[in-house]
Amino acid sequence: MSHPGCNDPINKDTLDTVKIISQNVMGWNSSLKFEACIQLMLDNNIDAMCVQETWELEDYVKTVRGFLVLHHNVSKQTWKKKRKQGGPRKGVAIILSPKFTEAYERAGSPKPITTPEDSFFAGRFIGIPLYFPTISPNGSVKKNKTTKVFISSIYHPWKPDQYDDFNSIATSLLSQTPKNSINIVGHDLNASVGTRHPNDSEEINDVIGPFGLNNRNGKGCQAISFLLQLGLRVMNTYFNHD
């Protein structure tokens, strides 16, 4: 999960506390696995879930048990052509709680921003805007003021020779977000970013926190460059997981 710098938080003066998670599900080929995601959100009061590798085809929007599911992948017809070339089935999705569904509707329920159907990287990016009422410290709603959030689910390729090309496309898609939006990205980076290193620059230390495994690889360096360009941080490196 990536989020803007900690000096630009979503705080209680703009939003209630929210819970957003990201997960590579390795296929929604079983209805049980899909239902498990919904149940996880219900049991833990999770507001949004960014999902990678659904392995489902087609773009669709549907409501399941009060949760809005927005999904992106190539069509069945395109997949039949691409299947001969090999490669992963991909598929990305965003699941919204009823509260976050209201925020999506407040933004006008626009068509999600996705990787184009004819792109080599189709099925790897989906993003939507969410508009929340701005809350003052005393709990009242500020009139004519909206807190804009753009949430996206991204599945990065694992092949090193495709990594930078895809990151350029993802950067271009994220540039289409509404002005003054807070970017929240749930993604499978398919890279090891490691943790802070004594030789890292201050810029890199703004991307990576002090917790995690010291296992940064080549793609991890590419991922850090991608996150630096977007002003994002790897949030799970800012918390001790012991």
Contacts in CASP RR format, 6 or more apart in sequence:
PFRMAT RR
TARGET T0000
AUTHOR 0000-0000-0000
METHOD contacts of the structure
MODEL  1
MSHPGCNDPINKDTLDTVKIISQNVMGWNSSLKFEACIQLMLDNNIDAMC
VQETWELEDYVKTVRGFLVLHHNVSKQTWKKKRKQGGPRKGVAIILSPKF
TEAYERAGSPKPITTPEDSFFAGRFIGIPLYFPTISPNGSVKKNKTTKVF
ISSIYHPWKPDQYDDFNSIATSLLSQTPKNSINIVGHDLNASVGTRHPND
SEEINDVIGPFGLNNRNGKGCQAISFLLQLGLRVMNTYFNHD
1 20 0 8 1.000
1 21 0 8 1.000
1 22 0 8 1.000
1 50 0 8 1.000
1 184 0 8 1.000
1 185 0 8 1.000
1 186 0 8 1.000
1 187 0 8 1.000
1 234 0 8 1.000
1 235 0 8 1.000
1 236 0 8 1.000
2 183 0 8 1.000
2 184 0 8 1.000
2 185 0 8 1.000
2 186 0 8 1.000
2 187 0 8 1.000
2 227 0 8 1.000
2 230 0 8 1.000
2 232 0 8 1.000
2 233 0 8 1.000
2 234 0 8 1.000
2 235 0 8 1.000
3 183 0 8 1.000
3 184 0 8 1.000
3 185 0 8 1.000
3 232 0 8 1.000
3 233 0 8 1.000
3 235 0 8 1.000
4 182 0 8 1.000
4 183 0 8 1.000
4 231 0 8 1.000
4 232 0 8 1.000
4 233 0 8 1.000
5 206 0 8 1.000
5 231 0 8 1.000
5 232 0 8 1.000
5 233 0 8 1.000
6 233 0 8 1.000
6 238 0 8 1.000
8 182 0 8 1.000
10 18 0 8 1.000
10 147 0 8 1.000
10 149 0 8 1.000
10 182 0 8 1.000
12 135 0 8 1.000
12 137 0 8 1.000
13 134 0 8 1.000
13 135 0 8 1.000
13 136 0 8 1.000
13 137 0 8 1.000
14 132 0 8 1.000
14 134 0 8 1.000
14 135 0 8 1.000
14 147 0 8 1.000
15 132 0 8 1.000
15 135 0 8 1.000
15 147 0 8 1.000
16 135 0 8 1.000
18 47 0 8 1.000
18 48 0 8 1.000
18 100 0 8 1.000
19 44 0 8 1.000
19 45 0 8 1.000
19 46 0 8 1.000
19 47 0 8 1.000
19 48 0 8 1.000
20 46 0 8 1.000
20 47 0 8 1.000
20 48 0 8 1.000
20 49 0 8 1.000
20 50 0 8 1.000
20 151 0 8 1.000
20 184 0 8 1.000
20 186 0 8 1.000
21 46 0 8 1.000
21 48 0 8 1.000
21 49 0 8 1.000
21 50 0 8 1.000
22 49 0 8 1.000
22 50 0 8 1.000
22 51 0 8 1.000
22 52 0 8 1.000
22 153 0 8 1.000
22 186 0 8 1.000
22 187 0 8 1.000
22 188 0 8 1.000
23 37 0 8 1.000
23 49 0 8 1.000
23 50 0 8 1.000
23 51 0 8 1.000
23 52 0 8 1.000
24 51 0 8 1.000
24 52 0 8 1.000
24 53 0 8 1.000
24 155 0 8 1.000
24 188 0 8 1.000
25 33 0 8 1.000
25 37 0 8 1.000
25 51 0 8 1.000
25 52 0 8 1.000
25 53 0 8 1.000
25 54 0 8 1.000
26 53 0 8 1.000
26 55 0 8 1.000
27 33 0 8 1.000
27 53 0 8 1.000
27 54 0 8 1.000
27 55 0 8 1.000
27 56 0 8 1.000
28 34 0 8 1.000
28 51 0 8 1.000
28 54 0 8 1.000
28 55 0 8 1.000
28 56 0 8 1.000
29 55 0 8 1.000
34 64 0 8 1.000
37 49 0 8 1.000
37 51 0 8 1.000
37 95 0 8 1.000
38 64 0 8 1.000
38 65 0 8 1.000
38 67 0 8 1.000
38 95 0 8 1.000
40 46 0 8 1.000
40 49 0 8 1.000
41 49 0 8 1.000
41 67 0 8 1.000
41 95 0 8 1.000
41 97 0 8 1.000
42 65 0 8 1.000
45 97 0 8 1.000
46 97 0 8 1.000
47 96 0 8 1.000
47 97 0 8 1.000
47 99 0 8 1.000
47 100 0 8 1.000
48 94 0 8 1.000
48 95 0 8 1.000
48 96 0 8 1.000
48 97 0 8 1.000
48 100 0 8 1.000
48 151 0 8 1.000
49 94 0 8 1.000
49 95 0 8 1.000
50 92 0 8 1.000
50 93 0 8 1.000
50 94 0 8 1.000
50 151 0 8 1.000
50 152 0 8 1.000
50 153 0 8 1.000
50 185 0 8 1.000
50 186 0 8 1.000
50 187 0 8 1.000
51 92 0 8 1.000
51 93 0 8 1.000
51 94 0 8 1.000
51 95 0 8 1.000
51 153 0 8 1.000
52 91 0 8 1.000
52 92 0 8 1.000
52 153 0 8 1.000
52 154 0 8 1.000
52 155 0 8 1.000
52 187 0 8 1.000
52 188 0 8 1.000
53 88 0 8 1.000
53 89 0 8 1.000
53 90 0 8 1.000
53 91 0 8 1.000
53 92 0 8 1.000
53 155 0 8 1.000
53 188 0 8 1.000
54 71 0 8 1.000
54 73 0 8 1.000
54 90 0 8 1.000
54 91 0 8 1.000
54 92 0 8 1.000
54 93 0 8 1.000
55 89 0 8 1.000
55 90 0 8 1.000
55 91 0 8 1.000
56 71 0 8 1.000
56 73 0 8 1.000
56 91 0 8 1.000
57 73 0 8 1.000
57 74 0 8 1.000
57 75 0 8 1.000
57 76 0 8 1.000
57 79 0 8 1.000
57 89 0 8 1.000
58 71 0 8 1.000
58 73 0 8 1.000
58 74 0 8 1.000
58 75 0 8 1.000
58 76 0 8 1.000
59 71 0 8 1.000
59 72 0 8 1.000
59 73 0 8 1.000
59 75 0 8 1.000
59 112 0 8 1.000
59 114 0 8 1.000
60 69 0 8 1.000
60 71 0 8 1.000
61 68 0 8 1.000
61 69 0 8 1.000
61 70 0 8 1.000
61 71 0 8 1.000
62 68 0 8 1.000
62 69 0 8 1.000
63 69 0 8 1.000
66 98 0 8 1.000
66 101 0 8 1.000
67 95 0 8 1.000
67 96 0 8 1.000
67 97 0 8 1.000
67 98 0 8 1.000
67 101 0 8 1.000
68 95 0 8 1.000
68 96 0 8 1.000
68 100 0 8 1.000
68 101 0 8 1.000
68 104 0 8 1.000
69 93 0 8 1.000
69 94 0 8 1.000
69 95 0 8 1.000
69 96 0 8 1.000
70 93 0 8 1.000
70 94 0 8 1.000
70 95 0 8 1.000
70 96 0 8 1.000
70 112 0 8 1.000
70 126 0 8 1.000
70 127 0 8 1.000
70 128 0 8 1.000
71 91 0 8 1.000
71 92 0 8 1.000
71 93 0 8 1.000
71 126 0 8 1.000
72 91 0 8 1.000
72 92 0 8 1.000
72 93 0 8 1.000
72 112 0 8 1.000
72 114 0 8 1.000
72 115 0 8 1.000
72 123 0 8 1.000
72 125 0 8 1.000
72 126 0 8 1.000
73 79 0 8 1.000
73 89 0 8 1.000
73 90 0 8 1.000
73 91 0 8 1.000
73 92 0 8 1.000
73 122 0 8 1.000
73 123 0 8 1.000
74 82 0 8 1.000
74 90 0 8 1.000
74 117 0 8 1.000
74 122 0 8 1.000
74 123 0 8 1.000
75 117 0 8 1.000
78 117 0 8 1.000
78 118 0 8 1.000
78 122 0 8 1.000
79 89 0 8 1.000
90 122 0 8 1.000
90 123 0 8 1.000
90 124 0 8 1.000
90 155 0 8 1.000
91 123 0 8 1.000
91 124 0 8 1.000
91 155 0 8 1.000
92 123 0 8 1.000
92 124 0 8 1.000
92 125 0 8 1.000
92 126 0 8 1.000
92 153 0 8 1.000
92 154 0 8 1.000
92 155 0 8 1.000
93 126 0 8 1.000
93 153 0 8 1.000
94 112 0 8 1.000
94 126 0 8 1.000
94 127 0 8 1.000
94 128 0 8 1.000
94 151 0 8 1.000
94 152 0 8 1.000
94 153 0 8 1.000
96 103 0 8 1.000
96 104 0 8 1.000
100 130 0 8 1.000
103 130 0 8 1.000
103 131 0 8 1.000
103 132 0 8 1.000
103 149 0 8 1.000
104 128 0 8 1.000
104 129 0 8 1.000
104 130 0 8 1.000
106 130 0 8 1.000
106 131 0 8 1.000
106 132 0 8 1.000
106 133 0 8 1.000
106 146 0 8 1.000
107 128 0 8 1.000
107 129 0 8 1.000
107 130 0 8 1.000
107 131 0 8 1.000
107 148 0 8 1.000
107 178 0 8 1.000
108 131 0 8 1.000
110 128 0 8 1.000
110 129 0 8 1.000
112 126 0 8 1.000
112 127 0 8 1.000
112 128 0 8 1.000
113 125 0 8 1.000
113 126 0 8 1.000
113 127 0 8 1.000
113 128 0 8 1.000
113 152 0 8 1.000
113 173 0 8 1.000
113 176 0 8 1.000
113 177 0 8 1.000
114 122 0 8 1.000
114 123 0 8 1.000
114 125 0 8 1.000
114 126 0 8 1.000
114 127 0 8 1.000
114 173 0 8 1.000
115 121 0 8 1.000
115 122 0 8 1.000
115 123 0 8 1.000
115 124 0 8 1.000
115 125 0 8 1.000
115 169 0 8 1.000
115 173 0 8 1.000
116 122 0 8 1.000
119 169 0 8 1.000
121 157 0 8 1.000
121 162 0 8 1.000
121 165 0 8 1.000
121 166 0 8 1.000
121 169 0 8 1.000
123 155 0 8 1.000
124 154 0 8 1.000
124 155 0 8 1.000
124 156 0 8 1.000
124 157 0 8 1.000
124 166 0 8 1.000
124 170 0 8 1.000
125 152 0 8 1.000
125 153 0 8 1.000
125 154 0 8 1.000
125 155 0 8 1.000
125 169 0 8 1.000
125 170 0 8 1.000
125 173 0 8 1.000
126 152 0 8 1.000
126 153 0 8 1.000
127 150 0 8 1.000
127 151 0 8 1.000
127 152 0 8 1.000
127 153 0 8 1.000
127 173 0 8 1.000
128 150 0 8 1.000
128 151 0 8 1.000
128 152 0 8 1.000
129 148 0 8 1.000
129 149 0 8 1.000
129 150 0 8 1.000
129 177 0 8 1.000
129 178 0 8 1.000
129 181 0 8 1.000
130 148 0 8 1.000
130 149 0 8 1.000
130 150 0 8 1.000
130 151 0 8 1.000
131 146 0 8 1.000
131 147 0 8 1.000
131 148 0 8 1.000
131 149 0 8 1.000
132 146 0 8 1.000
132 147 0 8 1.000
132 148 0 8 1.000
132 149 0 8 1.000
133 141 0 8 1.000
133 142 0 8 1.000
133 145 0 8 1.000
133 146 0 8 1.000
133 147 0 8 1.000
134 141 0 8 1.000
134 142 0 8 1.000
134 145 0 8 1.000
134 146 0 8 1.000
134 147 0 8 1.000
135 141 0 8 1.000
135 142 0 8 1.000
136 142 0 8 1.000
147 182 0 8 1.000
148 178 0 8 1.000
148 179 0 8 1.000
148 180 0 8 1.000
148 181 0 8 1.000
148 182 0 8 1.000
149 181 0 8 1.000
149 182 0 8 1.000
149 184 0 8 1.000
150 174 0 8 1.000
150 177 0 8 1.000
150 178 0 8 1.000
150 181 0 8 1.000
150 182 0 8 1.000
150 183 0 8 1.000
150 184 0 8 1.000
151 184 0 8 1.000
151 185 0 8 1.000
151 186 0 8 1.000
152 173 0 8 1.000
152 174 0 8 1.000
152 183 0 8 1.000
152 184 0 8 1.000
152 185 0 8 1.000
152 186 0 8 1.000
152 187 0 8 1.000
153 185 0 8 1.000
153 186 0 8 1.000
153 187 0 8 1.000
154 170 0 8 1.000
154 185 0 8 1.000
154 186 0 8 1.000
154 187 0 8 1.000
154 188 0 8 1.000
155 187 0 8 1.000
155 188 0 8 1.000
155 190 0 8 1.000
156 163 0 8 1.000
156 166 0 8 1.000
156 167 0 8 1.000
156 170 0 8 1.000
156 187 0 8 1.000
156 188 0 8 1.000
156 189 0 8 1.000
156 190 0 8 1.000
156 191 0 8 1.000
156 223 0 8 1.000
157 163 0 8 1.000
157 166 0 8 1.000
157 190 0 8 1.000
158 190 0 8 1.000
158 219 0 8 1.000
160 218 0 8 1.000
160 219 0 8 1.000
160 222 0 8 1.000
163 190 0 8 1.000
163 191 0 8 1.000
163 219 0 8 1.000
163 222 0 8 1.000
163 223 0 8 1.000
164 222 0 8 1.000
167 222 0 8 1.000
167 223 0 8 1.000
167 225 0 8 1.000
167 226 0 8 1.000
170 226 0 8 1.000
171 226 0 8 1.000
171 229 0 8 1.000
171 230 0 8 1.000
174 183 0 8 1.000
174 185 0 8 1.000
174 230 0 8 1.000
177 183 0 8 1.000
183 230 0 8 1.000
183 232 0 8 1.000
185 230 0 8 1.000
185 232 0 8 1.000
189 219 0 8 1.000
189 220 0 8 1.000
189 223 0 8 1.000
190 219 0 8 1.000
191 217 0 8 1.000
191 218 0 8 1.000
191 219 0 8 1.000
191 220 0 8 1.000
191 222 0 8 1.000
191 223 0 8 1.000
192 213 0 8 1.000
192 215 0 8 1.000
192 216 0 8 1.000
192 217 0 8 1.000
192 219 0 8 1.000
192 220 0 8 1.000
193 207 0 8 1.000
193 208 0 8 1.000
193 216 0 8 1.000
193 220 0 8 1.000
193 223 0 8 1.000
193 224 0 8 1.000
193 234 0 8 1.000
193 237 0 8 1.000
194 208 0 8 1.000
194 212 0 8 1.000
194 213 0 8 1.000
194 214 0 8 1.000
194 215 0 8 1.000
194 216 0 8 1.000
194 220 0 8 1.000
194 237 0 8 1.000
195 208 0 8 1.000
195 209 0 8 1.000
195 210 0 8 1.000
195 211 0 8 1.000
195 212 0 8 1.000
195 213 0 8 1.000
195 214 0 8 1.000
195 216 0 8 1.000
195 237 0 8 1.000
196 204 0 8 1.000
196 205 0 8 1.000
196 208 0 8 1.000
196 209 0 8 1.000
196 210 0 8 1.000
197 204 0 8 1.000
197 214 0 8 1.000
197 216 0 8 1.000
200 208 0 8 1.000
203 228 0 8 1.000
204 224 0 8 1.000
204 228 0 8 1.000
206 228 0 8 1.000
206 233 0 8 1.000
207 224 0 8 1.000
207 227 0 8 1.000
207 228 0 8 1.000
207 231 0 8 1.000
207 232 0 8 1.000
207 233 0 8 1.000
207 234 0 8 1.000
208 224 0 8 1.000
208 233 0 8 1.000
208 234 0 8 1.000
208 237 0 8 1.000
209 233 0 8 1.000
209 234 0 8 1.000
209 237 0 8 1.000
209 238 0 8 1.000
210 237 0 8 1.000
210 238 0 8 1.000
211 236 0 8 1.000
211 237 0 8 1.000
211 238 0 8 1.000
211 239 0 8 1.000
211 240 0 8 1.000
211 241 0 8 1.000
212 237 0 8 1.000
212 241 0 8 1.000
227 233 0 8 1.000
227 234 0 8 1.000
END
